[in-house]
Amino acid sequence: MVTVKSDNKSRVRIPDIKPGQVFAFVANADGTFLLSPVKAIEHKPGILDGLKPIPAKDAEKLYKTPNPEFDELEHHCSRLPVRPPQD
């Protein structure tokens, strides 16, 4: 059996553990606790993976470019009735 002692920041060094390894911590009513290694879930590519942010210079250019379809939609939406908020 190996005995370990916590430091002034409540940290304990446990032998044979790799840096960055993650554990699930369960505290029991009798004062004991259980550490169980947790394996990382493999990341599955999603629909947003691969998207890159637009540089500010390009975003400004796109924002200033007139878009007739958007202007028509905005004009149409401005004529819709607006309901007052309900409490």
Secondary structure, DSSP 8 states (H G I E B T S, - for coil): -------TTS----TT--TT--EEEEE-TTS-EEEEE---------TTTT-----HHHHHHHHHS--HHHHHHHHHHHTS-------
